[in-house]
Amino acid sequence: MKKIILLLFVSTLLFEVNAYDKLSLVERFTNASCGPCATLNNQWYTTTTHNYVNSGMISHLVYNVNWPGANDPMYLLNSSDNMTRRTYYAVSYVPWIDINGSKISETLGAFTSAVTSGNSQFAPFNIVITQRALGETLIEVGIKIIRDPTDVTVFSNTKLRVALTEKTVSFATPPGSNGEKNFFSISRKMLPNAGGTDFTIPAPGDSVEVILNYVPTSAFLAAVNLDSIRVVAFIQNDNTKLVYQSAMKELIPNFVATMGSSSPDVIIENNGSAEFTAVLNNVGILEDTYTITATHDGPSGWIGEFTTENGTFPFGDIDSVQVAVDDSTSISLTLNPNTITGSGIITLEFASKNDPGVQGSITFRVVTEFGIDILVIDASEDG
């Protein structure tokens, strides 16, 4: 009897260790001229899905269809994929919500119940999304599918589907007649398309990886903010429409940088010097090279220089620094008023050599002790 109890305990423990948490997939069909869609959003849908996404409870995917407004710009950009998914579920009206491949009524109670039930189900797969590239010339992701070692599911007609979504799509004026200007989790492109990808079902405990890529079109680049891209991947049985597992990951552009400083603005004697320090951080996914330059707007006799890892350069010169991923480099600046009284602003600028659109600057202010007739400090309203 003791051996049987021990065996049952060990078996249960192994199942709990190997079982993967299921992440429910929420698919929503809508249109920018759909009045009931806007009403649903305002009542509960937008707040609830935001909370569920932020807490890691769902993957979220919104398709815009061509009715009641045929000129919905989110439909027009991705009409083929969106209408393929509309046909797949036989969507006959909007708003329409599917959770894990099953339609639900458009109520908060049905929504929360379906998510809770779905997340408690056994998931035969784990999905790991890896970013490989995100830029104007290429978007590429790796989708690793790992099968639970204990799984005995018999699979048929099972596809991997991957969508590029935009977290927030905003318009200055409503693009449709329902009054909405902000839209969320919008499907922008499915990879390679909405039909999905056949893949070899791995044996229990094994895995397989699928690499998918997309070369953005000019229309895609004009409409989509690459800083707001999220990938949704899911595995679905095309016979039953059941979604076995989903995953969602935010992408980071290849080249991203930030510059900051804790150096305060200063008041100095006109025969002294002002010193500042800035830090340039590479927060993209690829190593990058940046041009660095500093200038000042002040009395012509003032002299300034900046120092990088390569040496010291006078204001107006340009240096280049290479920064690895998740690394940073420090730049120091010195300004000498050269006994000339006055006030001025130092500007430190950087620009990526691989993506000229990645650029930025910070400023420092200097006032000499005799540079102004009167110094007024406004203490009202925290000024």
FIMI-703726 format. One record per atom (N, C-alpha, C): residue in three letters; x, y, z. Coordinates in steps of 0.2 Angstrom, whole numbers, plus 2048, in hexadecimal, padded with zeros to 3 digits. Layout:
BEGIN
ALAXYZ ...
This chain:
BEGIN
MET8047FA800 MET800800800 MET804806800 LYS80A806804 LYS80E80C804 LYS81180E7FD LYS8138087FA LYS8168097F3 LYS81180C7EE ILE80B80A7EF ILE80680D7EA ILE8058147EB ILE8048167F2 ILE80481D7F3 ILE8098217F1 LEU81081F7F2 LEU8168227F0 LEU8168237E8 LEU81481E7E4 LEU81481E7DD LEU80F8237DB LEU8098247DE LEU8048287DC LEU8068307DD PHE80A8307E3 PHE80C8377E5 PHE8128397E0 VAL8168357DE VAL81B8367D9 VAL8188387D2 SER8138347D0 SER8108357CA SER80D83C7C9 THR80983E7CF THR8068447CF THR80B84A7CF LEU8118497D2 LEU81684E7D3 LEU81984F7CC LEU81A84A7C8 LEU81D84A7C1 LEU81884E7BD PHE81284C7BD PHE80D8507B9 PHE80D8577BA GLU80D8597C1 GLU80D8607C2 GLU8138647C0 VAL8198607C0 VAL81F8637BE VAL81F8657B6 ASN81D8607B2 ASN81D8607AB ASN8178647A8 ALA8128657AB ALA80C8687A9 ALA80E86F7A7 TYR80B8727A1 TYR80C8797A0 TYR80687D7A1 ASP8078837A3 ASP8018877A4 ASP7FE88979E LYS7F888979D LYS7F588B797 LYS7F3893797 LEU7F4896791 LEU7F389D791 LEU7ED89E78C SER7E78A078E SER7E28A078A SER7E38A6784 LEU7E08A477E LEU7E08A8778 LEU7DA8AC777 VAL7DA8B2778 VAL7D48B6776 VAL7D48B976F GLU7CF8B876B GLU7CF8BA764 GLU7C98BE764 ARG7C98C5762 ARG7C48C9761 ARG7C38CC75A PHE7BD8CC758 PHE7BB8CF751 PHE7B78D5752 THR7B98DA74E THR7B78E174F THR7B78E5749 ASN7B58EC74A ASN7B58F0744 ASN7B58F7747 ALA7B88FC744 ALA7B9903746 ALA7B2907746 SER7AD904742 SER7A7907741 SER7A1903745 CYS7A38FE749 CYS79F8FA74D CYS79D8FD753 GLY797900754 GLY79490375A GLY7948FF760 PRO7928F875F PRO7928F4765 PRO7998F2767 CYS79D8F2763 CYS7A48F0764 CYS7A78F6769 ALA7A68FC768 ALA7A890276C ALA7A5901773 THR79E900773 THR79A8FF779 THR79D8FA77D LEU79F8F477A LEU7A28EE77E LEU7A88F0781 ASN7AC8F477D ASN7B38F677F ASN7B28FA785 ASN7AE8FF785 ASN7AD90478A ASN7AA901791 GLN7A68FC790 GLN7A38F9796 GLN7A88F479A TRP7AC8F0796 TRP7B08EB79A TRP7B68E9796 TYR7B58E878F TYR7BA8E478C TYR7C18E778C THR7C28ED78B THR7C88F078A THR7CC8F0791 THR7C98F2796 THR7CC8F179D THR7CD8EA79F THR7C98E679E THR7CA8DF79F THR7D08DB79C THR7D08DC795 THR7D58D9791 THR7DC8DD793 HIS7DC8E3794 HIS7E28E6796 HIS7E58E379D ASN7E08E27A2 ASN7E28DF7A8 ASN7E58D87A7 TYR7E18D47A3 TYR7E38CD7A2 TYR7EA8CD79E VAL7EB8D1799 VAL7F18D1796 VAL7F78D379A ASN7F68D879E ASN7FB8DA7A3 ASN7FD8D57A8 SER7F88D17AA SER7F98CC7AF SER7FB8C67AD GLY7FC8C57A6 GLY7FE8BF7A3 GLY7F98BA7A3 MET7F38BB7A2 MET7ED8B67A2 MET7EB8B479B ILE7EC8B8796 ILE7EA8B778F ILE7EF8B978A SER7EE8B6784 SER7F18B977E SER7EB8BC77B HIS7EC8C2777 HIS7E68C6775 HIS7E88C876E LEU7E38C7769 LEU7E38C8762 LEU7DD8CB760 VAL7DD8D175C VAL7D78D475A VAL7D78D4752 TYR7D28D274F TYR7D28D2748 TYR7CC8D8746 ASN7CE8DC741 ASN7C98E173F ASN7C68DE738 VAL7C08DE737 VAL7BC8DB731 VAL7BA8E172D ASN7B68E0728 ASN7B48E5723 ASN7AD8E7724 TRP7AA8E6729 TRP7A38E972A TRP7A28EA731 PRO79E8EF733 PRO79A8F372F PRO79E8F972B GLY7A48FA72C GLY7A88FF729 GLY7AD8FC724 ALA7AC8FC71E ALA7B18F9719 ALA7B88FC719 ASN7B890371B ASN7BF90671B ASN7C3906721 ASP7C1902726 ASP7C590172C ASP7CC90072A PRO7D190572C PRO7D890572A PRO7DB8FE72D MET7D98FC733 MET7DC8F6736 MET7DA8F0732 TYR7D48F072F TYR7D28EA72B TYR7D68EB724 LEU7D78F1721 LEU7DA8F171B LEU7E18EF71B LEU7E58F1720 LEU7EC8EF720 LEU7ED8E7720 ASN7E88E4724 ASN7E98DC725 ASN7E38D9723 SER7E08DA71D SER7D98D871B SER7D98D071A SER7DE8CE717 SER7DE8C7715 SER7DF8C271B ASP7E38C4720 ASP7E48C0726 ASP7DD8C072A ASN7DB8C672B ASN7D58C872F ASN7CF8C472C MET7CE8C4726 MET7C88C1723 MET7C98B9723 THR7CF8B7722 THR7D08B0723 THR7CE8AD72A ARG7D08B172F ARG7CE8AF736 ARG7C68B0737 ARG7C38B5734 ARG7BC8B6734 ARG7B88B0731 THR7BB8AE72B THR7B88A8728 THR7B98A172C TYR7BF8A172F TYR7C089B733 TYR7BB89A739 TYR7B989F73C TYR7B489F742 TYR7AD8A073F ALA7AC8A1739 ALA7A58A3736 ALA7A28A973A VAL7A68AE73B VAL7A48B473F VAL79F8B873B SER7998B973E SER7938BC73A SER7918C273D TYR7948C5742 TYR7938CB745 TYR7998CD749 VAL7998D474B VAL79E8D774F VAL79B8DB755 PRO79D8DB75B PRO7A38D875D PRO7A28D075E TRP7A78CC75D TRP7A78C575D TRP7AE8C3761 ILE7AD8BE766 ILE7B38BC76A ILE7B38B576A ASP7B98B2769 ASP7BB8AB769 ASP7C08AB76F ILE7C08A6773 ILE7C58A4778 ILE7C789D777 ASN7CD89C776 ASN7D0895775 ASN7CC89276F GLY7CA89676A GLY7C7893764 GLY7BF892765 SER7BC89476B SER7B589376B SER7B289A76C LYS7AC89B769 LYS7A98A176A LYS7A58A2770 ILE7A58A8773 ILE7A28A9779 ILE79D8AF778 SER7988B077D SER7948B577D SER7988BC77F GLU7968C177D GLU79A8C777E GLU7988CB785 THR7998C778A THR7988C9791 THR79E8C8795 LEU79F8CC79A LEU7A58CC79E LEU7A58C57A2 GLY79F8C27A4 GLY79F8BC7A8 GLY7A18B67A3 ALA79F8B679D ALA7A18B1798 ALA7A88B1797 PHE7AB8B7796 PHE7B28B9795 PHE7B68B679A THR7B58B87A0 THR7B98B67A6 THR7B98AF7A7 SER7B38AC7A7 SER7B28A57A8 SER7B68A17A2 ALA7B68A379C ALA7B989F797 ALA7C18A0798 VAL7C38A679A VAL7CA8A679B VAL7CD8A27A1 THR7C98A27A6 THR7CB89E7AC THR7CB8977AB SER7C58957A7 SER7C588D7A5 SER7CA88B7A1 GLY7CC89079C GLY7D188E797 GLY7D888E79A ASN7D989279F ASN7E08927A2 ASN7E188C7A7 SER7DC8897A9 SER7DC8837AD SER7DD87D7A9 GLN7DC87D7A3 GLN7DD87779F GLN7E487579E PHE7E486E79C PHE7EB86B79B PHE7EE86E794 ALA7F4870794 ALA7F787278E ALA7FC86E78C PRO7FB86A786 PRO800866784 PRO807869781 PHE80786F780 PHE80D87377E PHE80F879782 ASN81587B782 ASN817881784 ASN81A88577E ILE81988B77D ILE81B88F777 ILE82089477A VAL826894777 VAL82B899779 VAL82C89E773 ILE82B8A4773 ILE82C8A976D ILE8338AC76E THR8378AC769 THR83E8AF769 THR83E8B4764 GLN8408BA765 GLN8418C0760 GLN8478BF75D ARG8478BF756 ARG84D8BE752 ARG84F8C574F ALA84A8C974D ALA84B8CF749 ALA8448D374A LEU8458DA74A LEU8408DE74A LEU8428E5747 GLY8418E6741 GLY8438EC73E GLY83F8ED737 GLU8418F3734 GLU83D8F572E GLU83E8F0728 THR8438EC728 THR8458E8723 THR8438E0724 LEU8428DF72B LEU8418D872C LEU83E8D7733 ILE8398D3734 ILE8368D173A ILE8378C973B GLU83A8C773F GLU83B8BF740 GLU83A8BD747 VAL8378B7748 VAL8368B474E VAL8378AD74E GLY8398AA754 GLY83A8A3754 GLY8348A0759 ILE83189B757 ILE82B89875B ILE82D89175D LYS82F890764 LYS83188A766 LYS82B887769 ILE82A881767 ILE82487D76A ILE82687776E ILE825877774 ILE827871778 ILE82186D77B ARG82286777A ARG81C86277C ARG81D860783 ASP81885F786 ASP81885D78D ASP81A85578D PRO81F854791 PRO82184C791 PRO81B847793 THR81684A796 THR811845798 THR80B845793 ASP80B84978E ASP80684A789 ASP804844785 VAL7FE842785 VAL7FC83C781 VAL7F783E77B THR7F684577A THR7F1847776 THR7F284576F VAL7ED84376B VAL7EE841764 VAL7EC847760 PHE7F084A75C PHE7EF850758 PHE7EE84E751 SER7E985374E SER7E8853747 SER7E785A744 ASN7E985B73E ASN7E886173B ASN7E9867740 THR7EF867743 THR7F186C748 THR7F6871745 LYS7F4878746 LYS7F987D743 LYS7FB882748 LEU801884746 LEU80488A74A LEU802890747 ARG7FF89574A ARG7FE89C748 ARG8018A174C VAL8048A6748 VAL8088AB74B VAL8058B2748 ALA8048B774C ALA8028BD74A ALA8068C374D LEU8078C8749 LEU80A8CE74B LEU8058D374D THR8048D5753 THR7FF8D9755 THR8028E0758 GLU7FE8E5757 GLU8018EC75A GLU7FD8ED760 LYS8018EE765 LYS7FE8EF76C LYS7F98F576C THR7FA8FA769 THR7F6900769 THR7F6903763 VAL7F090475F VAL7F0908759 VAL7EB90E75B SER7EE914759 SER7EB91A75B SER7EA91F755 PHE7E4922755 PHE7E392774F PHE7E192D752 ALA7E393374E ALA7E1939751 ALA7DA93B751 THR7D693874C THR7CF93874C THR7CC93174A PRO7C692F74D PRO7C492974C PRO7C4926744 PRO7C7920743 PRO7C791E73C PRO7C091B73A GLY7BC91A73E GLY7B591773D GLY7B091C740 SER7AA919740 SER7A491D742 SER7A291B74A ASN7A691774D ASN7A4915754 ASN7A791A759 GLY7AB91F757 GLY7AE92475B GLY7B592275F GLU7B791C75E GLU7BD919761 GLU7C391C75D LYS7C991E761 LYS7CF92075E LYS7D591B760 ASN7D4917765 ASN7D9913768 ASN7D790C767 PHE7DB907765 PHE7DA900764 PHE7E08FC766 PHE7DF8F6768 PHE7E48F276C PHE7E48EB769 SER7EA8E9769 SER7EC8E2767 SER7EA8E0760 ILE7EB8E575C ILE7E88E4755 ILE7ED8E0751 SER7EA8DB74D SER7ED8D6749 SER7F08DA743 ARG7F68DB742 ARG7F98DE73C ARG7FC8DA737 LYS7FE8D4738 LYS8008CF733 LYS8018C8737 MET7FF8C3733 MET8008BC736 MET8058B9732 LEU8098B5735 LEU80F8B2732 LEU80F8AA731 PRO80F8A872B PRO8108AC725 PRO8098AF723 ASN8048AC725 ASN7FD8AE724 ASN7F88AB729 ALA7F28AD728 ALA7ED8AA72D ALA7EC8A372C GLY7EE8A0727 GLY7ED898726 GLY7F189472B GLY7F789872D GLY7FB894732 GLY80089072F THR80488D734 THR80A889732 THR809882734 ASP80A87D730 ASP80B876732 ASP812875735 PHE81287173A PHE81886F73E PHE818868740 THR81D865741 THR81E85F744 THR81D85F74B ILE81785B74D ILE81685A754 ILE81C857758 PRO81F85A75C PRO825857760 PRO822851764 ALA82784C765 ALA82584776A ALA825849771 PRO821846775 PRO82184977C PRO82884A77F GLY829850782 GLY82F852785 GLY834855780 ASP832855779 ASP836858774 ASP83485E772 SER83786276D SER83586876B SER837869764 VAL83486E761 VAL83587075A VAL83587875A GLU83987B755 GLU839882755 GLU83788474D VAL83388974D VAL83188B746 VAL833892746 ILE837894740 ILE83989B73F ILE83489E73A LEU8328A473C LEU82D8A8737 LEU8308AF736 ASN82F8B1730 ASN8318B872F ASN82D8BC72A TYR82D8C372A TYR8298C7726 TYR82D8CD725 VAL82D8CF71E VAL8308D571C VAL82B8DA71B PRO82B8DF720 PRO8268E4720 PRO8258E8719 THR81E8E9717 THR81D8ED712 THR81D8F4713 SER81D8F870E SER81D900710 SER816901713 ALA8118FE711 ALA80A8FF715 ALA80B8FE71C PHE80E8F871E PHE80E8F6724 PHE8128FB729 LEU8188FD726 LEU81C902729 LEU81990872A ALA81590A726 ALA812911726 ALA80C91172C ALA80990B72D ALA80490A731 ALA805908738 VAL80B904739 VAL80C90073F VAL812903743 ASN812904749 ASN81790674D ASN81B900750 LEU8218FF74D LEU8258FA74F LEU8278F9756 ASP8268FF75A ASP8288FF761 ASP8228FC765 SER81C8FA761 SER8168F8765 SER8148F1762 ILE8198ED760 ILE8188E675D ILE8188E1762 ARG8138DD762 ARG8128D7767 ARG8118D1762 VAL8148CB764 VAL8138C5760 VAL80E8C0764 VAL8098BE761 VAL8058B9764 VAL8058B2760 ALA8078AD763 ALA8088A6760 ALA8038A1763 PHE80089D75F PHE7FB898762 PHE7FB89275E ILE7F988C761 ILE7F988675E ILE7F188475E GLN7EF882758 GLN7E7881757 GLN7E687B753 ASN7E1877755 ASN7DE872751 ASN7D987474D ASP7DA874746 ASP7D6877741 ASP7CF873740 ASN7CF86C743 ASN7C9869743 ASN7C486B748 THR7C686C74E THR7C286E754 THR7C2875756 LYS7C7879753 LYS7C9880755 LYS7CC88175B LEU7CD87B75F LEU7D087C766 LEU7D787F766 VAL7D888376A VAL7DF88676B VAL7E2883771 TYR7E887F76F TYR7EB87B774 TYR7EF880779 GLN7F3885776 GLN7F788977A GLN7F888F776 SER7FA895779 SER7FB89B776 SER80189E77A ALA8048A3777 ALA8098A777A ALA80A8AE777 MET80C8B377B MET80C8BA779 MET8138BD77B LYS8168C1777 LYS81D8C4778 LYS81D8CB775 GLU81F8D0779 GLU8218D6776 GLU8288D6773 LEU8288D976D LEU82E8DA769 LEU8328E076A ILE8388E076A ILE83C8E676B ILE8408E8764 PRO83F8EE762 PRO8438EF75C PRO84A8EE75C ASN84D8EC756 ASN8548EA756 ASN8598EF75A PHE8578F5758 PHE85C8FB75A PHE85890075F VAL859900765 VAL85690476A VAL85B90776F ALA85B90D770 ALA860910775 ALA85C916779 THR85F91677F THR85D91C783 THR86391F786 MET862926787 MET86792978B MET86592D791 GLY86892D796 GLY86693079C GLY86C9337A0 SER86A9377A5 SER86F93A7A9 SER86C93C7B0 SER87093C7B5 SER86E93E7BC SER8729447BD SER8769477B9 SER87994D7BA SER8749537BA PRO8759577BF PRO87095D7C0 PRO8739637BC ASP86F9687BA ASP87196E7B7 ASP8759727BC VAL87A9767BA VAL87E9797BF VAL87F9817BE ILE8809847C4 ILE88398B7C4 ILE88A98B7C6 ILE88E98E7C2 ILE89598E7C4 ILE8999957C4 GLU89E9957C6 GLU8A299B7C5 GLU8A599B7BE ASN8A69A27BB ASN8A89A27B4 ASN8AF9A07B3 ASN8B399E7B8 ASN8B999C7B7 ASN8BA9947B9 GLY8B49917BB GLY8B498A7BC GLY8B29867B6 SER8AF9807B8 SER8AD97C7B2 SER8A79787B4 ALA8A39767B0 ALA89D9727B1 ALA89E96B7AE GLU89D9667B2 GLU89E95F7B0 GLU89795B7B0 PHE8969577AB PHE8909537AB PHE89294C7A8 THR88D9477AA THR88E9407A7 THR88793D7A5 ALA88893A79F ALA88293779C ALA88392F79B VAL87E92B79B VAL87F924799 VAL87A922793 LEU87D91F78E LEU87A91D788 LEU879915789 ASN872913789 ASN87190C78A ASN86E909783 ASN871903782 ASN86E8FF77C ASN8698FA77F VAL8628FC77D VAL85D8F8780 VAL8598F477A GLY85D8F4774 GLY85A8F076F GLY85C8E976F ILE85C8E576A ILE85E8DE76A ILE8648DC766 LEU8678E2763 LEU86D8E175F LEU8728E6761 GLU8788E4760 GLU87E8E9762 GLU87D8EF75D ASP87F8F575F ASP87E8FB75B ASP8848FF75C THR885904757 THR88A909757 THR887910757 TYR88991475B TYR88591B75B TYR88A92075A THR888925757 THR88C92C756 THR88A93075C ILE89093375F ILE88F938765 ILE89293E763 THR88E944765 THR89094A764 THR88D94F769 ALA89195476B ALA88E959770 ALA88F96076D THR88B96476F THR88B96B76D THR889970773 HIS88A976772 HIS88797B778 HIS885981774 ASP87F984777 ASP87D98A775 ASP87E98F77B GLY88399377A GLY88599877F GLY88A99C77D PRO88D9A0781 PRO8939A577F PRO8989A277A SER89A9A5775 SER89F9A2770 SER8A59A0773 GLY8A79A3779 GLY8AE9A277C GLY8AE99C780 TRP8A8999782 TRP8A8993786 TRP8AB98D782 ILE8AE989786 ILE8B2983783 ILE8AF97D786 GLY8AD978782 GLY8AB971784 GLY8AE96B781 GLU8AD966784 GLU8B095F782 GLU8AC95A785 PHE8AC954781 PHE8A894E783 PHE8AD948783 THR8AC944787 THR8B193E788 THR8AD937787 THR8AF933783 THR8AC92C782 THR8B2927783 GLU8B0921782 GLU8B591C783 GLU8BB91C77E ASN8BA920779 ASN8BF921774 ASN8C4927775 GLY8C292B77A GLY8C693177B GLY8C293877C THR8C593D77C THR8C294477D THR8C2948777 PHE8BC94B776 PHE8BA94F76F PHE8B7955771 PRO8B995B76D PRO8B696176E PRO8AF96176C PHE8AB96576F PHE8A496676D PHE8A4967765 GLY89F964762 GLY89E96575B GLY8A195F757 ASP8A695B75A ASP8A9955757 ASP8A494F758 ILE8A594A754 ILE8A1944754 ILE8A593E755 ASP8A393A75A ASP8A693475C ASP8A192E75B SER8A492875A SER8A0922759 SER8A191D75F VAL89C91A762 VAL89D915767 VAL89990F766 GLN89C909767 GLN898903766 GLN89690076D VAL88F8FE76D VAL88C8FC774 VAL8898F6772 ALA88B8F1777 ALA8888EA776 ALA8808EA779 VAL87D8E5777 VAL8768E477A VAL8768E4781 ASP8718E8784 ASP8708E878C ASP8768EB78F ASP87A8EF78B ASP8808F278E ASP87F8FA78D SER8848FE790 SER884905790 SER88B90878F THR88B90E78E THR89191278D THR890919791 SER89691B794 SER895922797 SER899927793 ILE89592D793 ILE898933790 ILE899938795 SER89E93B796 SER89F94179A SER8A0947796 LEU89E94D799 LEU89F953796 LEU8A195979B THR8A595D798 THR8A896279C THR8A8969798 LEU8A596E79C LEU8A5975799 LEU8A997A79D ASN8AD97E799 ASN8B198379D ASN8AF98A79A PRO8AC98E79E PRO8A999479C PRO8AF99979A ASN8B599779C ASN8BB99B79A ASN8BA9A379C THR8B89A37A2 THR8B79AA7A6 THR8B29AE7A2 ILE8AE9AB79E ILE8A99AF79B ILE8A29AE79E THR89F9B37A0 THR8989B27A4 THR8939B179F GLY88E9AD7A1 GLY8889AC79D GLY8849A679F SER8809A479A SER87C99D79B SER87C99A795 GLY87B993795 GLY87B98F78F GLY878988790 ILE87798578B ILE87497E78B ILE879979787 ILE87A97478A ILE87E96F787 ILE87A969784 THR87A96777E THR87696277B THR87B95C779 LEU87995677C LEU87D95077A LEU87894C776 GLU87B94A770 GLU87694676C GLU87993F76A PHE87593A768 PHE877934766 PHE873932760 ALA87592E75B ALA87192B756 ALA874924754 SER87091F753 SER872919751 SER87491974A LYS87A915748 LYS87C915742 LYS87890F73E ASN87590A741 ASN87290573E ASN86A90773D ASP86890B741 ASP86190E740 ASP861915742 PRO86291973C PRO86292173E PRO85C924741 GLY857920741 GLY851922745 GLY85192274C VAL85691E74F VAL85791D756 VAL85C923758 GLN85A92875B GLN85E92D75D GLN85B931763 GLY85F935766 GLY85C93976C GLY86193E76E SER860941773 SER864946776 SER86294877D ILE86694B781 ILE86594E788 ILE868954788 THR86695978D THR86995F78D THR86B961794 PHE870965795 PHE87296779C PHE87396F79B ARG8719727A1 ARG8719797A1 ARG87797C7A6 VAL87A9817A4 VAL87F9847A7 VAL87E98C7A8 VAL87F98E7AE VAL87F9967AF VAL8859977B3 THR88999D7B1 THR88E99F7B5 THR88C9A37BB GLU8909A47C0 GLU88E9A87C6 GLU88C9AF7C4 PHE88F9B27BF PHE88D9B97BD PHE88A9B97B6 GLY8879B37B4 GLY8849B37AE GLY87D9B67AD ILE87A9B87B2 ILE8739BB7B2 ILE8739C07B7 ASP86F9C57B6 ASP86E9CB7BA ASP86A9C87C1 ILE8659C57BF ILE8609C37C5 ILE85F9BB7C4 LEU85F9B77C9 LEU85D9B07C9 LEU8569B07CD VAL8519AE7C9 VAL84A9AD7CD VAL8499A67CD ILE8479A47D3 ILE84599D7D4 ILE83D99D7D6 ASP83A9997D1 ASP8329997D2 ASP8319937D6 ALA82E9947DC ALA82D98E7E1 ALA82698C7E0 SER82298F7DC SER81B98E7DC SER81A9877D7 GLU8159837D9 GLU81397D7D5 GLU8199797D3 ASP81E9787D8 ASP8249747D8 ASP8289767D2 GLY82897D7D0 GLY82C97F7CB GLY8339817CE 
